[in-house]
Amino acid sequence: MRVLQLSWEYPPLVYGGLGRHVHALSESLAAAGHEVTVVTQEVDGSPADETVHGVRIVRVAHDLPQLPQADLLAWVMALNHGVARAALRVGRERPYDVVHAHDWMVTHAATTVKEALGLPLVATLHATEAGRHQGWLPTDLSKTIHAVEWWLTYQARRVITCSAHMQWEATRLFDLPPDSVDVVPNGIDLDRWSVSSEAVLGARRTYAAGGPLIVYTGRLEYEKGVHTLLRAMPRLRRRFPGIRLVVAGQGTHADELRALSTQLRLGSSVRYVGWLAEEELIALAAAADCAIVPSLYEPFGMVALEAAACGTPLAVGDTGGLREFVEHGITGLLFPPDDIPALADAVTSLLRDEVMARRLSRDARRVLDRDYRWSSIAARTVEVYERAAHEEAALMAAHKAAQPPRPTDRSLRMAAAEGNLLRDDA
């Protein structure tokens, strides 16, 4: 198939799991023989049009490029203008079979491309605004984002969610028929998430201090629950003198989290390292004694897959898509979201019972190998594309059949002649 993907992030510009998802999916589709073009925003130092691992990447500037990202809606609309214009250009160079939009931030471009090129639209909801706010829409901005999400699902021929929990959430929030929403999880490249023993030892020397090393990787947003992890650190420090927590990621709550660390007097036991290059991130995850995903809301939790791929035991919040991968006591440990004592106890269990921790990490990696390889995720996504294309074609055929037949040249000439005869008889 020829697939036109629209995404607001794509490597080397990656904000979170969405960018890594689109990247891995696109390259896996290309490896399976499909023609894939990704239209995304520009990034300094990267070509405007290049092909990498079989994927054509078209990067575009915003209209207007000077708009600040803090003015989110204006910034998003400026991005959509650029993405729509570029997508229409490449779509007119050669025909595509489907346009695939990733999240609300490319909705307007996706609907424009869908209508202008006559393509079936598939939309992936990586998260929802209501979910990020625990079911509420607290501001006018949140209400606007929710409305755009609804519009995207309304325009899409089929909707993809990354977990059964997200499928339930999407059908409830946007009044979607359940059979119009397909569950296709995120995937993992196990070969990519491997690291040498020398790199692991180097990460231990860099980040550990003779005691246990625990890590959080991901965006620094409220719904990710990093504040819960920080509040659990005083308990963990009393139980494990010398314990170190490394927080790898960026986000709008970074300053607040650092302030909380200061308030809790955590000192050198917590280290914020920002975004790490992939090889550094893999080495850090593999060097850790435990990876914590303390999310309050988590549509899927790709960082849990990545840590498990490194062989790192998991302690994760019992929420959303996390519980679909992490089975308590089998592939990791679950704790109630925002429960400080329970989080501390889960981490304590992993650090004190090395045999259990190794068993959990081994079984988690086995599940990854069986169910979450990107080749199978790409194949399931193609099935959704084919379903969307079939439904689009059937709808167009039904619409055409319902219309009165267009007159042929012959019928027009006959009608004209008959009209002349009537006028002559008159």
Sequence and secondary structure as in RCSB ss.txt:
>XXXX:A:sequence
MRVLQLSWEYPPLVYGGLGRHVHALSESLAAAGHEVTVVTQEVDGSPADETVHGVRIVRVAHDLPQLPQADLLAW
VMALNHGVARAALRVGRERPYDVVHAHDWMVTHAATTVKEALGLPLVATLHATEAGRHQGWLPTDLSKTIHAVEW
WLTYQARRVITCSAHMQWEATRLFDLPPDSVDVVPNGIDLDRWSVSSEAVLGARRTYAAGGPLIVYTGRLEYEKG
VHTLLRAMPRLRRRFPGIRLVVAGQGTHADELRALSTQLRLGSSVRYVGWLAEEELIALAAAADCAIVPSLYEPF
GMVALEAAACGTPLAVGDTGGLREFVEHGITGLLFPPDDIPALADAVTSLLRDEVMARRLSRDARRVLDRDYRWS
SIAARTVEVYERAAHEEAALMAAHKAAQPPRPTDRSLRMAAAEGNLLRDDA
>XXXX:A:secstr
 EEEEE S BTTB  SHHHHHHHHHHHHHHHTT EEEEEEE  TTS SEEEETTEEEEEE  SSTT  TTSHHHH
HHHHHHHHHHHHHHHHHHS  SEEEEESGGGHHHHHHHHHHHT  EEEEES  HHHHTTT   SHHHHHHHHHHH
HHHHH SEEEESSHHHHHHHHHHHT  GGGEEE    B TTTT   HHHHHHHHHHH  SS EEEEES   GGGT
HHHHHHHHHHHHHHSTT EEEEE   TTHHHHHHHHHHTT GGGEEE  S  HHHHHHHHHH SEEEE  SS SS
 HHHHHHHHTT  EEEES TTHHHH  BTTTBEEE TT HHHHHHHHHHHHH HHHHHHHHHHHHHHHHHH BHH
HHHHHHHHHHHHHHHHHHHHHHHHHHHS     HHHHHHHHHHHHHHHHH 
